[in-house]
Amino acid sequence: MEQQRHALITGSGSYIPTLKVTNEDFLSHTFYGPDGTLLQKSGEEIIRQFELITGIRERRYLTDDLVASDMAYFAARDALGSAAIDPETLDYIIVADNFGDIRAENRRSEQVPSLAARVKHHLGIVNPQTICYDLPFGCAGWLQAVIQADGYIRSGEASQVLVIGAETLSRICDPHDRDSMLYADGAGAVIISAAPAHEAAGILAHLTRSYGGELAYLLQMGRSSNPAYPEDTLFLKMQGRKLYEQALKFVPLLISDCIAKAGLSIGDIDQVLIHQANQKMDEAILKQLYVLYDLKQVPDHLMPMTISWLGNSSVATLPTLYDLLSKGEIPHHRLPPGRTVVFVSVGAGLNMNAVVYQIPQSDHHHYAG
């Protein structure tokens, strides 16, 4: 019987929108509380508190002439060039997103055709065996798509999978809700390729948990915080405090269980690549993870962050972070051969997941055949 293959990331790419939006750009906004009451704090005070908690100073928005599938295509093209493979050899294209394409002039989600089908079209792929589908799984969608790609690779169902995360949160956030300052746009992509069984690297373990039940609606679509806004216009709304509490309760345990599943301990982990949701929350998760191992001190430079300048772009944060790291574009952080990292994400539906990944000792472009 043929030995099981490993799944390796053999290329990466990203698209960072060109429109830079700073915190000061929100000074002219009028903010309301969840109960529809006008906030009496000054814009300066609201922004100062927001930056202190989230670590966000600026974010990127998509220009009006583009949509999410355009960004996904740009990131995919970058990843394919990085991996040096022919797009026609792709077995799957999986796009993690939650809102489809939303146009600046008509902010209604376009879910048909799927973003993956649109990316295949933009890439000019004619191979009917390149299967395309979208994966809506909250902010944890991109990592869940990586987990699915790993399953395809290990089963022999696929040898090359393109996994993309793309979202335009700027087009579904409420301009009268302070949470709108969290959200950003972007896209990131990786090529997941089959490697020989003797290659002791790649995806070592993964875990996923869904705490839907009573926690399913911590993020949902709802009316504007501004009671004067039309009732039929819905925006992304979040119970931020409760989401923070539940993430801190469950995510560290998930990470430690995933590390144990890989046969490793926290001392074997060189970096934690976590969904860039909120700097304070991410730091608290990491600190609590180390408490589970009876360690009080978190090593320096363990958790690279991009949220200060890219904001929270949902499914795009992790693949964009990985791409920037792999290309040496984040100060004080590198991804040298042999390094073991943990990917972590949490999002709507209270879906959360983790992947332990070891970078190969040699810089292989691709193995699949």
C-alpha positions in Angstrom: 0.0 0.0 0.0 1.3 3.5 -0.9 2.4 5.4 2.1 0.4 8.5 3.1 1.7 11.7 1.6 2.3 15.0 3.4 0.8 18.4 2.6 3.2 21.2 2.1 2.8 24.9 1.4 4.8 25.4 -1.7 3.9 29.0 -2.7 2.1 32.0 -1.3 0.7 35.3 -2.4 -1.3 38.2 -1.2 -3.1 41.4 -2.3 -3.0 44.4 0.0 -5.5 47.1 -1.1 -4.0 50.4 -2.0 -6.5 52.7 -0.1 -5.0 53.4 3.3 -7.5 54.5 6.0 -6.1 55.8 9.3 -7.9 56.1 12.6 -8.1 59.9 12.1 -10.3 59.3 9.1 -13.0 58.3 11.5 -13.1 61.6 13.4 -16.0 62.8 11.3 -18.1 59.7 12.1 -21.1 59.8 14.4 -21.1 56.7 16.6 -24.0 55.1 18.4 -24.2 52.4 21.1 -25.9 49.0 20.6 -29.1 50.5 22.1 -29.2 53.2 19.5 -28.1 56.0 21.9 -25.7 58.6 20.5 -22.3 58.3 22.2 -21.3 61.4 24.0 -17.6 60.8 24.0 -15.5 62.9 21.6 -14.2 61.3 18.4 -10.7 61.7 19.7 -11.5 59.8 22.9 -13.3 57.0 21.0 -10.3 56.5 18.7 -7.8 56.7 21.5 -9.6 53.9 23.4 -10.1 51.8 20.3 -6.4 51.9 19.4 -5.3 51.1 22.9 -7.5 47.9 22.9 -7.1 46.7 19.4 -3.6 48.0 18.4 -5.0 49.2 15.1 -3.7 52.5 13.7 -4.7 52.1 10.1 -6.3 49.6 7.7 -6.7 49.0 4.0 -9.9 49.3 1.9 -10.5 48.1 -1.6 -10.9 50.8 -4.3 -14.4 51.1 -5.8 -13.4 49.5 -9.1 -12.6 46.1 -7.5 -14.4 43.3 -5.7 -13.3 40.4 -3.5 -12.9 38.0 -6.5 -10.5 40.4 -8.1 -8.3 40.4 -4.9 -8.6 36.7 -4.7 -7.3 36.4 -8.3 -4.4 38.8 -7.6 -3.3 36.8 -4.6 -3.8 33.5 -6.5 -1.6 34.7 -9.4 1.1 35.7 -6.9 0.9 32.3 -5.2 1.1 30.4 -8.4 4.1 32.4 -9.5 5.7 31.7 -6.1 5.2 28.0 -6.5 6.2 28.0 -10.1 3.3 25.6 -11.2 1.0 25.5 -14.1 -2.6 26.6 -13.1 -4.0 23.8 -15.2 -2.5 21.3 -12.8 -4.6 22.5 -9.9 -7.0 19.9 -8.6 -9.0 22.3 -6.4 -9.5 26.0 -5.9 -11.1 26.7 -2.5 -11.9 30.3 -1.6 -12.8 31.1 2.0 -15.1 34.1 2.2 -18.4 35.0 3.9 -20.1 37.6 1.7 -19.1 36.9 -1.9 -18.6 39.9 -4.2 -20.0 43.2 -3.0 -19.8 46.1 -5.4 -19.2 49.6 -4.2 -22.2 50.9 -6.1 -24.6 48.1 -5.1 -23.8 46.6 -1.7 -25.6 43.3 -2.0 -23.7 40.0 -1.8 -23.1 38.2 -5.1 -22.7 34.5 -4.2 -23.3 33.1 -7.7 -21.1 32.1 -9.3 -18.8 31.2 -6.4 -15.7 33.3 -5.9 -13.6 30.2 -6.7 -15.3 29.8 -10.0 -14.6 33.5 -10.7 -11.0 33.0 -9.8 -10.7 30.0 -12.2 -12.2 32.1 -14.9 -9.8 35.0 -14.3 -6.9 32.6 -14.3 -8.0 31.2 -17.7 -8.1 27.6 -16.4 -9.9 25.3 -18.8 -9.2 22.0 -17.1 -12.7 20.6 -16.0 -11.0 18.6 -13.2 -10.0 21.8 -11.4 -12.9 21.8 -8.9 -14.0 25.1 -7.4 -16.0 26.0 -4.4 -16.3 28.6 -1.6 -16.1 27.9 2.1 -18.1 30.2 4.5 -16.8 29.5 8.0 -16.4 32.9 9.6 -12.9 34.2 10.1 -11.7 30.7 10.5 -12.6 29.8 6.9 -9.1 30.0 5.3 -7.5 27.7 7.9 -10.4 25.3 7.5 -9.9 25.3 3.8 -6.2 24.4 4.4 -7.4 21.5 6.6 -9.7 20.3 3.8 -6.8 20.6 1.3 -4.7 18.4 3.7 -7.4 15.8 3.6 -7.5 15.8 -0.2 -3.7 15.5 -0.3 -3.4 12.7 2.2 -6.2 10.7 0.6 -4.6 10.9 -2.8 -7.6 12.8 -4.1 -5.5 15.8 -5.0 -1.9 16.8 -5.6 -2.2 20.6 -5.9 -4.7 22.8 -4.1 -5.0 26.6 -4.3 -6.5 27.9 -1.0 -7.5 31.6 -0.9 -9.0 33.9 1.7 -10.6 37.1 0.5 -13.0 39.5 2.1 -14.3 43.1 1.8 -15.5 43.9 5.3 -15.4 47.6 4.6 -18.5 47.1 2.5 -20.6 45.4 5.2 -19.5 47.3 8.3 -21.8 49.8 10.0 -20.2 53.4 9.8 -22.1 54.3 13.0 -20.7 51.3 15.0 -17.2 51.6 16.7 -16.5 48.1 15.6 -16.4 49.4 12.0 -12.9 50.6 12.8 -11.8 47.0 13.2 -12.6 45.9 9.7 -10.5 45.9 6.6 -10.2 44.3 3.1 -7.5 42.0 1.7 -6.7 38.6 0.2 -4.1 35.9 0.7 -3.4 32.6 -1.0 -1.2 29.5 -0.7 -0.5 26.5 -2.8 -0.8 23.2 -0.9 1.1 20.4 -2.6 1.7 16.7 -2.1 5.1 15.7 -0.8 6.6 12.2 -0.5 5.9 10.2 2.7 9.6 10.4 3.7 9.4 14.2 3.9 9.0 14.8 7.6 7.5 18.3 7.3 4.3 20.0 6.3 1.0 19.8 8.2 1.6 17.7 11.3 -1.8 18.0 13.0 -5.0 20.0 13.0 -8.1 20.4 15.1 -11.4 22.2 14.6 -14.1 23.1 17.1 -17.5 24.7 16.6 -19.3 26.1 19.7 -22.4 27.1 17.7 -25.3 26.4 20.1 -26.0 29.4 22.3 -22.9 31.1 21.0 -23.8 31.0 17.3 -24.9 34.6 17.1 -21.9 36.4 18.7 -21.4 37.7 15.1 -24.4 38.2 12.9 -26.0 40.6 10.4 -28.2 43.3 11.9 -29.5 46.9 11.7 -27.3 49.9 11.9 -26.6 51.3 15.4 -28.0 54.6 14.0 -31.8 54.2 14.5 -32.4 56.6 11.6 -30.7 54.2 9.1 -33.1 52.2 6.8 -34.2 49.0 8.4 -33.7 46.9 5.3 -29.9 47.6 5.3 -28.0 45.1 7.3 -24.4 45.3 8.6 -22.0 42.9 10.4 -22.6 43.2 14.1 -20.5 41.7 16.9 -20.9 41.1 20.7 -17.2 42.0 21.2 -16.9 41.5 24.9 -18.6 38.1 24.9 -16.6 36.9 21.9 -13.4 38.0 23.7 -14.3 36.0 26.8 -15.3 32.8 24.9 -12.2 33.0 22.7 -10.0 33.3 25.8 -11.8 30.3 27.3 -11.6 27.9 24.4 -8.8 28.9 22.0 -5.8 28.2 24.2 -7.1 24.8 25.0 -7.6 24.1 21.3 -4.0 25.1 20.5 -2.5 23.0 23.3 -4.6 20.0 22.2 -3.4 20.4 18.6 0.2 20.7 19.7 -0.2 17.5 21.7 -1.8 15.8 18.7 1.3 16.5 16.7 3.4 14.8 19.5 5.0 18.1 20.5 5.0 20.5 23.4 5.0 24.3 23.6 8.8 24.4 23.6 8.8 22.9 20.1 6.8 25.8 18.7 8.8 28.6 17.1 6.0 30.9 16.2 2.2 31.3 16.6 0.5 32.7 13.6 -2.9 33.8 14.9 -5.9 35.4 13.1 -5.3 39.2 13.4 -8.6 39.9 15.1 -7.7 42.2 18.0 -4.2 42.7 19.4 -5.3 42.6 23.1 -7.3 39.4 22.5 -4.5 37.7 20.6 -2.0 38.6 23.3 -4.3 37.3 26.0 -4.8 34.0 24.1 -1.1 33.5 23.8 -0.5 34.3 27.5 -3.2 31.9 28.6 -1.7 29.2 26.3 1.6 29.5 28.2 -0.3 29.4 31.5 -1.6 25.9 30.5 2.0 24.8 30.4 2.7 26.4 33.8 4.9 29.1 32.1 4.5 32.7 33.0 6.8 34.3 30.4 5.9 34.3 26.7 9.1 34.4 24.5 9.8 37.5 22.5 8.9 37.6 18.8 6.8 34.5 19.1 3.6 36.1 17.6 4.1 38.3 14.5 1.3 40.9 14.0 0.1 42.9 11.1 -3.1 44.2 12.6 -1.6 47.7 13.4 -1.5 48.6 9.7 -3.7 46.1 8.0 -6.6 45.8 10.4 -8.9 42.8 10.6 -9.5 41.4 7.1 -11.2 38.2 8.3 -10.2 35.2 6.3 -7.4 37.1 4.6 -5.4 37.9 7.8 -3.6 34.5 8.2 -2.6 33.9 4.5 -1.5 37.5 4.2 0.6 37.2 7.4 2.2 34.0 6.2 3.0 35.5 2.8 4.6 38.6 4.3 6.6 36.4 6.7 7.8 34.0 4.0 9.0 37.0 1.9 10.8 38.6 4.9 8.6 41.6 5.0 7.8 41.7 8.7 10.6 43.1 10.9 12.1 40.8 13.6 10.3 37.7 12.2 11.4 35.0 9.7 10.3 31.6 8.6 13.6 29.7 8.2 13.7 26.0 7.1 12.8 23.5 9.9 10.8 26.0 11.9 7.5 24.7 13.5 4.6 27.1 13.6 1.0 27.0 14.8 -1.8 28.6 12.7 -4.8 29.6 14.8 -8.1 31.3 14.0 -11.5 31.9 15.5 -14.6 33.5 14.0 -18.4 33.7 13.5 -20.4 30.7 14.7 -17.7 30.5 17.2 -15.8 28.3 14.9 -12.1 27.9 15.7 -9.2 25.8 14.4 -5.5 25.2 14.7 -2.8 23.7 12.4 0.7 22.6 13.4 3.0 23.1 10.5 6.7 22.3 10.0 8.6 24.2 7.3 10.7 21.8 5.2 14.5 21.8 5.7 15.0 22.4 2.0 13.3 25.0 -0.2 11.3 22.8 -2.4 9.0 24.4 -4.9 6.7 21.5 -5.6 6.5 17.7 -5.4 3.2 16.8 -6.9 3.2 14.5 -9.8 
